[in-house]
């Protein structure tokens, strides 16, 4: 890989664009307006076309002003339709950007001979060519796009830093923001204006694909990793930087791994690919909200409930008059509880290690500590059965499933309350003895 100064400026431009988008994207996600960037990217088309038809020029500033104006109008129209039309913001967003996009297409079709717009440039940008358009600054040649994106990043950073408290409160509780003396609506329009400006400023360099990805993915991934807003913002910035660097490196080296030529002409697309990969990692591996951790939490809870069910089954076996002749195996436990063999094996192993279960050949018995735990569980179950019959007037043959769920969340204080509500019963509705309270 031959690294040149052009590669450095490509990465710098990518970082500036990605971080600029990620800073604002956090607050779009909190406001449930993640697709505003996508809406603006479609809606600015009439602004670009009208700016060209009026001025006859494709100068960057002319196109920028036309697109920025329409981008701001997109946010304003979306808010108006949502407020006055009493529709969801996502629906009003869809109405606005599809309408403006259609108007833009009509304008382009009507002036097709005069308008020269490259759809590939709109989608993917021209970040690989951005370093070639330079200006002299302090004796050094600086890409014009880097200066523009740097200015946008500076403005966005100052906005987030100085209005962080207002952005946070207005995102979570707009009514509280108004009560505290600042307008949540004003903060909304300021944020939407910066989103529009940022989106349009990034188009020429990185295209709409990367803009939309960076407005959504870094913040969404960071939201999976933390509940603190300041930490979320910092993590999203770090993810944006990794996407920019990793995307360009992958574009120029990755295809060679599988025998293809480099894809350096689609660096922006590869940056979006890296963003998607990082989000996937967060989706599965986030310590609290990741799919793996949530599955492990649910599985651990299921095993915990299963351990109690096993103790309850063995306790009820001991109540049987011929209990000494009843041998309970893993298969019998699985059939009685309705659990899989693997889950039963794990729960039994945990009970054996905890000393609440003992093995007798291929069969199991509960120990003294296991019997105490099971007695409280069975007591809660039968008290609930009495309560369901007496207070909810359920039939005795319909109460077992409900009581079986409630027994696992019933502590000693709740058992005492159930005793009072059911007038200290000695037996459940099926005539079985209710175990005495634990000492």
C-alpha positions as CSV (number, residue, x, y, z in Angstrom):
1,X,0.0,0.0,0.0
2,X,1.5,3.3,-1.1
3,X,0.4,6.0,1.3
4,X,0.3,9.6,0.0
5,X,-0.7,13.0,1.3
6,X,-3.9,12.6,-0.6
7,X,-4.8,9.6,1.5
8,X,-4.2,11.7,4.6
9,X,-6.5,14.4,3.4
10,X,-9.2,11.9,2.4
11,X,-9.2,10.5,6.0
12,X,-9.2,14.1,7.5
13,X,-12.1,15.1,5.3
14,X,-13.9,11.9,6.3
15,X,-13.3,12.5,10.0
16,X,-14.5,16.1,9.8
17,X,-17.7,15.0,8.0
18,X,-18.4,12.0,10.2
19,X,-17.8,13.7,13.5
20,X,-19.9,16.8,12.4
21,X,-22.8,14.4,11.6
22,X,-22.4,12.2,14.7
23,X,-22.5,15.2,17.1
24,X,-25.9,16.2,15.9
25,X,-27.1,12.6,15.3
26,X,-27.2,11.9,19.0
27,X,-29.9,14.4,19.6
28,X,-31.8,13.3,16.5
29,X,-31.9,9.8,17.9
30,X,-33.1,11.0,21.3
31,X,-35.9,13.0,19.6
32,X,-36.8,10.0,17.5
33,X,-35.9,11.9,14.3
34,X,-33.1,9.7,13.1
35,X,-34.3,9.9,9.5
36,X,-34.2,13.7,9.3
37,X,-30.9,13.5,7.5
38,X,-32.3,11.1,4.9
39,X,-35.3,13.4,4.5
40,X,-33.1,16.5,4.0
41,X,-30.8,14.6,1.6
42,X,-33.8,14.0,-0.7
43,X,-35.5,17.3,-0.1
44,X,-32.6,19.5,-1.1
45,X,-32.8,18.4,-4.7
46,X,-35.2,21.2,-5.7
47,X,-32.9,23.7,-4.0
48,X,-29.9,22.5,-6.0
49,X,-31.9,22.6,-9.3
50,X,-33.5,26.0,-8.7
51,X,-30.1,27.5,-7.6
52,X,-28.6,26.3,-10.8
53,X,-31.5,27.5,-13.0
54,X,-31.5,31.0,-11.4
55,X,-27.7,31.6,-11.4
56,X,-26.7,29.3,-14.3
57,X,-23.7,28.3,-12.1
58,X,-22.7,25.2,-10.3
59,X,-20.4,27.1,-7.9
60,X,-20.2,25.5,-4.5
61,X,-21.6,28.5,-2.6
62,X,-24.5,28.9,-4.9
63,X,-25.5,25.3,-4.7
64,X,-24.9,25.3,-0.9
65,X,-27.2,28.2,-0.3
66,X,-30.0,26.7,-2.4
67,X,-29.8,23.3,-0.8
68,X,-29.4,24.8,2.8
69,X,-32.5,26.9,2.4
70,X,-34.6,24.0,1.3
71,X,-33.0,21.8,4.0
72,X,-34.1,24.3,6.7
73,X,-37.6,24.5,5.1
74,X,-37.8,20.7,5.3
75,X,-37.4,20.8,9.0
76,X,-39.8,23.7,9.3
77,X,-42.5,22.1,7.2
78,X,-42.1,18.8,9.0
79,X,-42.7,20.6,12.3
80,X,-45.7,22.5,11.0
81,X,-47.4,19.5,9.5
82,X,-46.8,17.5,12.6
83,X,-48.2,20.3,14.9
84,X,-51.1,21.6,12.9
85,X,-52.0,18.3,11.2
86,X,-51.9,16.3,14.4
87,X,-49.9,13.5,12.7
88,X,-46.8,11.7,13.8
89,X,-43.5,13.5,13.1
90,X,-42.2,10.5,11.0
91,X,-45.3,10.7,8.8
92,X,-45.0,14.5,8.3
93,X,-41.3,14.0,7.5
94,X,-42.3,11.4,4.8
95,X,-44.8,13.8,3.3
96,X,-42.4,16.7,3.2
97,X,-39.3,15.0,1.7
98,X,-41.2,13.0,-0.9
99,X,-43.1,16.1,-2.0
100,X,-40.0,18.2,-2.3
101,X,-38.0,15.4,-3.9
102,X,-40.8,15.0,-6.5
103,X,-40.7,18.8,-7.2
104,X,-37.0,18.6,-7.6
105,X,-37.3,15.7,-10.2
106,X,-39.9,17.7,-12.1
107,X,-37.6,20.7,-12.3
108,X,-34.7,18.6,-13.5
109,X,-36.8,16.9,-16.1
110,X,-38.1,20.2,-17.4
111,X,-34.6,21.6,-17.6
112,X,-32.8,18.3,-18.4
113,X,-30.8,19.9,-21.2
114,X,-29.3,22.6,-18.9
115,X,-28.9,20.8,-15.6
116,X,-25.9,18.6,-15.1
117,X,-26.3,16.6,-11.9
118,X,-24.4,13.4,-11.4
119,X,-26.4,10.9,-9.3
120,X,-23.3,9.0,-8.4
121,X,-21.8,12.1,-7.0
122,X,-24.9,12.8,-4.9
123,X,-24.9,9.2,-3.6
124,X,-21.2,8.5,-3.0
125,X,-19.7,12.0,-3.1
126,X,-16.2,12.6,-4.4
127,X,-14.1,12.3,-1.3
128,X,-11.2,10.9,-3.3
129,X,-11.1,14.0,-5.4
130,X,-11.7,16.5,-2.6
131,X,-7.9,16.9,-1.8
132,X,-7.3,18.1,-5.4
133,X,-9.4,21.3,-5.0
134,X,-7.1,23.3,-2.7
135,X,-6.7,26.8,-1.5
136,X,-3.6,28.6,-0.1
137,X,-3.6,29.0,3.7
138,X,-0.5,30.1,5.6
139,X,1.7,29.0,2.8
140,X,0.2,25.5,2.7
141,X,-2.3,24.0,0.3
142,X,-5.4,23.0,2.1
143,X,-8.3,21.2,0.5
144,X,-11.3,23.5,0.2
145,X,-13.6,20.7,1.5
146,X,-11.5,20.3,4.6
147,X,-11.9,24.0,5.4
148,X,-15.6,23.9,4.9
149,X,-16.1,20.7,6.9
150,X,-13.8,22.0,9.6
151,X,-15.9,25.1,9.9
152,X,-19.1,23.0,10.1
153,X,-17.5,20.8,12.8
154,X,-16.4,23.9,14.8
155,X,-19.9,25.3,14.7
156,X,-21.5,22.0,15.6
157,X,-19.1,21.5,18.5
158,X,-19.7,25.0,19.9
159,X,-23.4,24.5,19.6
160,X,-23.4,21.2,21.5
161,X,-21.0,22.4,24.1
162,X,-22.7,25.7,24.9
163,X,-26.3,24.4,24.6
164,X,-25.7,20.9,26.0
165,X,-28.0,21.4,29.0
166,X,-30.8,22.9,26.8
167,X,-30.4,20.2,24.2
168,X,-30.6,17.5,26.8
169,X,-33.7,18.8,28.6
170,X,-35.6,19.7,25.4
171,X,-34.9,16.2,24.0
172,X,-36.2,14.4,27.0
173,X,-38.9,16.8,28.4
174,X,-39.8,19.8,26.1
175,X,-42.4,21.0,28.7
176,X,-39.8,21.1,31.4
177,X,-37.6,23.1,29.1
178,X,-40.3,25.7,28.6
179,X,-40.9,25.8,32.4
180,X,-37.2,26.5,33.0
181,X,-37.3,29.5,30.7
182,X,-36.0,28.5,27.3
183,X,-37.9,27.5,24.2
184,X,-37.8,23.9,23.3
185,X,-39.1,24.8,19.9
186,X,-36.2,27.3,19.4
187,X,-33.7,24.5,20.2
188,X,-35.5,22.3,17.8
189,X,-35.2,24.7,14.9
190,X,-31.6,25.5,15.8
191,X,-30.8,21.8,15.7
192,X,-32.7,21.2,12.5
193,X,-30.9,24.2,10.8
194,X,-27.5,22.8,11.7
195,X,-28.5,19.4,10.5
196,X,-29.6,20.9,7.2
197,X,-26.4,22.9,6.9
198,X,-24.2,19.9,7.9
199,X,-26.0,17.6,5.5
200,X,-25.6,19.9,2.6
201,X,-22.0,20.8,3.4
202,X,-21.0,17.1,3.4
203,X,-22.8,16.3,0.1
204,X,-20.1,17.5,-2.2
205,X,-17.3,15.6,-0.4
206,X,-18.8,12.5,0.9
207,X,-22.3,12.1,-0.6
208,X,-25.6,11.3,0.9
209,X,-24.8,7.7,1.9
210,X,-22.1,8.6,4.4
211,X,-24.1,11.6,5.7
212,X,-27.1,9.5,6.5
213,X,-25.0,6.7,8.0
214,X,-23.0,9.1,10.2
215,X,-26.2,10.9,11.4
216,X,-27.6,7.7,12.6
217,X,-25.1,4.9,13.2
218,X,-22.6,6.4,15.6
219,X,-25.3,7.7,17.9
220,X,-27.4,4.5,17.7
221,X,-24.4,2.3,18.5
222,X,-23.3,4.6,21.4
223,X,-26.9,4.5,22.7
224,X,-26.6,0.7,23.0
225,X,-23.4,1.1,25.0
226,X,-24.3,3.7,27.6
227,X,-27.2,5.5,29.2
228,X,-25.3,8.8,30.0
229,X,-25.7,11.4,27.3
230,X,-22.2,12.9,27.6
231,X,-20.7,9.5,27.4
232,X,-22.9,8.7,24.4
233,X,-21.7,11.8,22.6
234,X,-18.1,11.0,23.2
235,X,-18.5,7.3,22.1
236,X,-20.3,8.4,19.0
237,X,-17.4,10.7,18.1
238,X,-14.9,7.9,18.6
239,X,-17.0,5.6,16.4
240,X,-17.2,8.3,13.7
241,X,-13.4,8.6,13.7
242,X,-13.0,4.8,13.4
243,X,-15.4,4.7,10.6
244,X,-13.6,7.3,8.6
245,X,-10.1,5.8,9.1
246,X,-11.2,2.2,8.8
247,X,-13.4,2.9,5.8
248,X,-10.5,4.4,3.7
249,X,-8.1,1.7,4.8
250,X,-10.6,-1.0,4.0
251,X,-11.3,0.6,0.6
252,X,-7.7,0.5,-0.5
253,X,-6.6,-2.8,1.1
254,X,-9.6,-5.0,1.7
255,X,-10.5,-5.9,-1.9
256,X,-7.0,-7.2,-2.4
257,X,-7.6,-9.9,0.3
258,X,-10.1,-11.6,-2.0
259,X,-8.4,-10.9,-5.3
260,X,-10.2,-7.7,-6.4
261,X,-8.7,-4.3,-7.3
262,X,-8.9,-1.6,-4.7
263,X,-12.2,0.3,-4.1
264,X,-10.5,3.6,-3.2
265,X,-13.0,5.3,-5.6
266,X,-15.8,4.3,-3.2
267,X,-14.2,5.3,0.1
268,X,-17.4,6.9,1.4
269,X,-19.4,3.7,0.8
270,X,-16.8,1.7,2.7
271,X,-16.9,4.1,5.6
272,X,-20.6,3.4,5.8
273,X,-19.9,-0.3,5.7
274,X,-17.5,0.0,8.6
275,X,-20.2,2.0,10.4
276,X,-22.7,-0.8,9.9
277,X,-20.1,-3.4,11.1
278,X,-19.5,-1.4,14.3
279,X,-23.2,-1.1,14.9
280,X,-23.6,-4.8,14.5
281,X,-20.9,-5.4,17.1
282,X,-22.6,-3.0,19.5
283,X,-26.0,-4.6,18.8
284,X,-24.7,-8.1,19.7
285,X,-22.0,-7.2,22.3
286,X,-23.2,-4.2,24.3
287,X,-22.9,-5.1,28.0
288,X,-26.4,-4.2,28.9
289,X,-28.6,-3.8,25.8
290,X,-26.7,-6.1,23.4
291,X,-28.6,-9.2,22.1
292,X,-26.1,-11.6,23.7
293,X,-26.2,-10.0,27.1
294,X,-30.0,-9.8,27.1
295,X,-30.2,-13.4,26.0
296,X,-27.8,-14.4,28.8
297,X,-29.8,-12.4,31.3
298,X,-33.0,-14.1,30.3
299,X,-31.4,-17.5,30.3
300,X,-29.9,-16.9,33.7
301,X,-33.4,-15.8,35.0
302,X,-34.9,-18.9,33.4
303,X,-32.4,-21.2,35.1
304,X,-33.0,-19.4,38.5
305,X,-36.8,-20.1,38.2
306,X,-36.1,-23.6,37.1
307,X,-34.0,-24.3,40.2
308,X,-36.9,-23.2,42.3
309,X,-39.3,-25.3,40.3
310,X,-37.1,-28.4,40.8
311,X,-37.0,-27.8,44.6
312,X,-40.8,-27.4,44.5
313,X,-41.3,-30.7,42.7
314,X,-39.1,-32.6,45.1
315,X,-40.8,-31.0,48.1
316,X,-44.2,-32.1,46.8
317,X,-42.8,-35.6,46.2
318,X,-41.8,-35.7,49.9
319,X,-45.4,-34.9,50.8
320,X,-46.6,-38.0,49.0
321,X,-47.5,-40.8,51.5
322,X,-45.3,-43.3,49.5
323,X,-42.5,-40.8,49.0
324,X,-39.7,-43.2,50.0
325,X,-40.6,-45.4,46.9
326,X,-40.7,-42.5,44.5
327,X,-37.4,-41.9,42.6
328,X,-37.0,-38.6,40.8
329,X,-34.6,-38.6,37.9
330,X,-33.6,-35.7,35.5
331,X,-36.0,-37.0,32.9
332,X,-38.9,-37.1,35.4
333,X,-38.0,-33.5,36.5
334,X,-38.0,-32.3,32.9
335,X,-41.3,-33.9,32.2
336,X,-42.9,-32.5,35.4
337,X,-41.7,-29.0,34.8
338,X,-41.7,-28.9,31.0
339,X,-38.1,-27.9,30.5
340,X,-35.4,-29.1,28.2
341,X,-32.7,-31.6,29.2
342,X,-29.9,-29.1,28.9
343,X,-31.6,-26.5,31.2
344,X,-32.5,-29.2,33.7
345,X,-28.9,-30.4,33.7
346,X,-27.6,-26.9,34.3
347,X,-30.1,-26.2,37.1
348,X,-29.4,-29.5,38.8
349,X,-25.7,-28.9,38.7
350,X,-26.1,-25.5,40.3
351,X,-28.4,-27.0,43.0
352,X,-25.8,-29.7,43.7
353,X,-23.0,-27.2,44.0
354,X,-25.1,-25.0,46.3
355,X,-25.9,-27.9,48.6
356,X,-29.6,-27.8,48.1
357,X,-29.8,-31.1,46.3
358,X,-28.1,-34.4,46.7
359,X,-27.6,-37.3,44.3
360,X,-28.6,-40.9,45.1
361,X,-27.5,-42.9,42.1
362,X,-29.4,-41.6,39.2
363,X,-32.0,-39.9,41.4
364,X,-32.2,-36.8,43.5
365,X,-33.3,-35.7,46.9
366,X,-33.4,-32.2,48.5
367,X,-31.2,-31.4,51.5
368,X,-32.1,-29.4,54.6
369,X,-31.3,-26.1,53.0
370,X,-33.1,-27.0,49.8
371,X,-36.2,-28.1,51.8
372,X,-36.3,-24.7,53.6
373,X,-36.2,-22.9,50.2
374,X,-38.8,-25.2,48.7
375,X,-41.1,-24.8,51.7
376,X,-41.3,-21.1,51.3
377,X,-41.9,-21.5,47.6
378,X,-44.8,-24.0,48.1
379,X,-46.2,-21.9,50.9
380,X,-46.4,-18.8,48.6
381,X,-47.9,-20.9,45.8
382,X,-50.8,-22.3,48.0
383,X,-51.4,-18.9,49.7
384,X,-51.8,-17.4,46.2
385,X,-54.2,-20.1,45.2
386,X,-56.4,-19.3,48.2
387,X,-56.2,-15.6,47.4
388,X,-57.2,-16.2,43.7
389,X,-60.2,-18.3,44.7
390,X,-61.5,-16.0,47.5
391,X,-60.8,-12.6,46.1
392,X,-60.9,-13.1,42.3
393,X,-63.4,-15.9,42.4
394,X,-61.5,-18.1,40.0
395,X,-62.3,-21.8,39.7
396,X,-59.9,-24.0,41.6
397,X,-58.9,-25.9,38.5
398,X,-57.8,-22.6,36.8
399,X,-55.5,-21.1,39.4
400,X,-52.4,-23.3,39.3
401,X,-50.6,-21.5,36.3
402,X,-51.1,-18.1,37.8
403,X,-49.9,-19.1,41.3
404,X,-46.9,-20.8,39.7
405,X,-45.8,-17.5,38.3
406,X,-46.5,-15.5,41.4
407,X,-44.7,-17.8,43.8
408,X,-41.3,-16.8,42.4
409,X,-41.8,-13.1,43.2
410,X,-43.3,-13.5,46.7
411,X,-41.2,-12.5,49.7
412,X,-42.0,-13.1,53.4
413,X,-43.8,-9.8,53.8
414,X,-46.1,-10.5,50.9
415,X,-46.8,-14.0,52.3
416,X,-47.8,-12.4,55.6
417,X,-50.1,-10.0,53.8
418,X,-51.7,-13.0,51.9
419,X,-52.2,-14.8,55.2
420,X,-54.2,-11.8,56.5
421,X,-56.2,-11.4,53.3
422,X,-57.2,-15.1,53.3
423,X,-57.8,-15.3,57.1
424,X,-54.9,-17.6,58.0
425,X,-55.8,-20.7,56.0
426,X,-54.4,-24.1,56.8
427,X,-55.2,-25.7,53.5
428,X,-55.3,-24.6,49.8
429,X,-58.4,-24.9,47.7
430,X,-57.3,-28.4,46.7
431,X,-57.2,-29.6,50.3
432,X,-53.4,-29.7,50.6
433,X,-51.6,-28.5,53.7
434,X,-50.0,-25.0,53.6
435,X,-46.5,-25.3,54.9
436,X,-45.8,-23.2,58.0
437,X,-43.9,-19.9,57.7
438,X,-40.1,-20.0,57.8
439,X,-38.5,-19.1,61.1
